[in-house]
Amino acid sequence: MSTPSEPDGPTHIAGEPASQTPGKSVPPLSTSDSPSRVENQPQNRTPVAFALIQVMMLVLALAASGYAAYTVATWPEESNVNSNSNELLVRTEGRDADGLCAEGGSIIHIGMDHNLNQYLDGDEITSTTNLCHGETGASGSSYAGLEGLSSMIDTEVLPLGNQTCTTGGLAIHAGLDENRDGELNPYEITSTEWLCNGAVGLTGANGGQGQDGHLGLDGASALVVQNVPLASVCPLGISIDFGVDDGAGEGVAFDAQLHDDEIHSSLNICSQPLSSGPLGDFTIGATNGVTTGCDQLTWMPRNGKTIAAGSDGVNGCEVWASDATGMLSLLVDLNPSGDSMPGRFAGFTVLDHPNSELVVFDADDGVNGRQLWVTDGTSSGTARLGGTASTSVTNQVSSVKWLDGLVMLNHPDSMLWTNGTSTMNVLDHPVLNASLDATTYQNLAALSSYHDAFLLADDEWLWFSAKSTNGIEPYALHTDGTLKSWDLSSEDANPGPVIGLPGGVAVVADDGSGRQVARLNHDGSHLWLTSMVYDGTGGPTEHVGQHLGLHRIGDVLIFDALTSGVDPQVWAHNLSQATTELLSQSILAPGDWAGGIVHQNRLWFDCVAPGIAHEVCSTDGTVDGTRTETDLRAGSASALVRSFASNGDALFMIASGQVNGTETGSVLWLLDEHDAPQMLYDAWPGLNNNSNTGTYGGLVVSEHHVYFAANDGSTGHEWYAFSHGSLTGEWLIWPA
């Protein structure tokens, strides 16, 4: 069975000379509930002032409880701490409707259990706050046209030994009163914030005399820091970090600043739905701003910037960067006479250094040809890379992070290394230059024909393939100058794909008669793991790992292999049991369009199966645990799965489907092992409207957004962002 063909192929970038008409203005990321969102969420009708009061009341209560909890952890106690030590307790009470809380709510009391009766008495209460339920909204304009639902908030005291908070604490649940019974039932909860009590610690040693002559402190201070959230995520809200000024990780102890590694937990509250929508409209009308060769994007976490390729029809395809609101604007016109096509072959790769954050990419400035470039997110900080190695780019570039920089297969006969400031042959890196002996250096320098299918950084090892007198074979180079090589085939082993294992790697390679899976060890040994044959002829397999690739779940390797018919199937090899088995007779063409992604101990991939055509399948590496997951377009219609990406507990996908019998076209979905797929965003909703999301650029996920290219029917393909914080539990929407 063959897979369906790709609809609506690529279109060309607007040619040069381009129109001189300036780009039209675009409104900022939408925060309203539009038909683009499939969920029937009511409009936020609570007055802004009242919403802010509610947010601030909640923030004050949580800040107080967080400070108390972390202060407890640093209080000096006797070394023989026992169960009779004072504990931080939280007590909640229901609140009837009154002048303060028109819809009722909850009262939260916080304090220390001084009399050790495991109950927070009145004279032990040190902090009290009121949380009010949101008022019932007017009739909404959602798909179903239902009457607005009340936002509800409920609190749950967590006892000692709770699975989430072993020291006890408080869970704050938020949601919508769907059945209108005035209570927040478990199935109505949409988000939960966990506030865990700090554990009572042992007495710490007194600090010694510091360099400034002052005595050291007995314990680090608890810190509560209020931050302004990114406007591109939440234009009206508060973000609070709780932590201890103890110098954890790369933090600085006792400097009264809360560094990233010192943060123990965070609380993010937004008074309206998180922002989602287009990042701009590069070109006038329906011309695509994002298209083939101009469809790369990345996120700079520390700088808080999105870097993307796009064409505005005036300057050609160039580098764009987001501003404080998340909207993209032209960063620099690298090629004034044409398209620089940034990231066309090398993509955008972020390098995070202690004092800088850089993005390495390729571009053609119209003078020097296609070269490697770097940007720090500013126009003045965007420049062509220099150094002792050539930075010209002629074809697809693979890269891995190693030795605090990037190793890049820039030419078939050389590997270069860059830290975003300079470039050099990887063998000339100071660490290797000092560790390699003359013979090993000469042997490495004689290699050629590097292949991007086998390139992996594994701690201090760099795995790669190259051609020598033995053909194209695998190599492993350690930072201490140790070089390991293998001769797996009488001809070319052509290793790849590859995945890391404890003590080595697993790789698909040619054993001299066909493609099999082998294990390569750090000590230079190897073991062939599979001996698959093509059914009927008994001949060796020739197509292994070509679409799904090679993945690992625990001790199980999962891959695709063609052993019968015309379509590959999904296979697994158990490393502990040394067994290889076909996981499904009926699931075909695994990963043919979108590859696969391991999420929550399952491998998710696109597939073709009887009765559902092209849909989503998953496996845990066992026959019984291999199954189809979706039938987004009922029956024999294909879902046309294009991309997968994950963040925390959320798994995202671009595919076509149906909602209430209406075709969605290609849109953004949320996948879950236990629940039905949920459509998250449709840039062009409506009957027979297809936004063709993911035709270009795939799916990119940051800690805040899911990025993708889509067409709303009037602007052509442009960049979009969906804020996923409320799905992953990182944000509490108040009122909901």
Order of alpha helices (4+ residues) and beta strands (2+ residues): alpha-beta-beta-beta-beta-beta-beta-beta-beta-beta-beta-beta-beta-beta-beta-beta-beta-beta-beta-beta-beta-beta-beta-beta-alpha-alpha-beta-beta-beta-beta-beta-beta-beta-beta-beta-beta-beta-beta-beta-beta-beta-beta-beta-beta-beta-beta-beta-beta-beta-beta
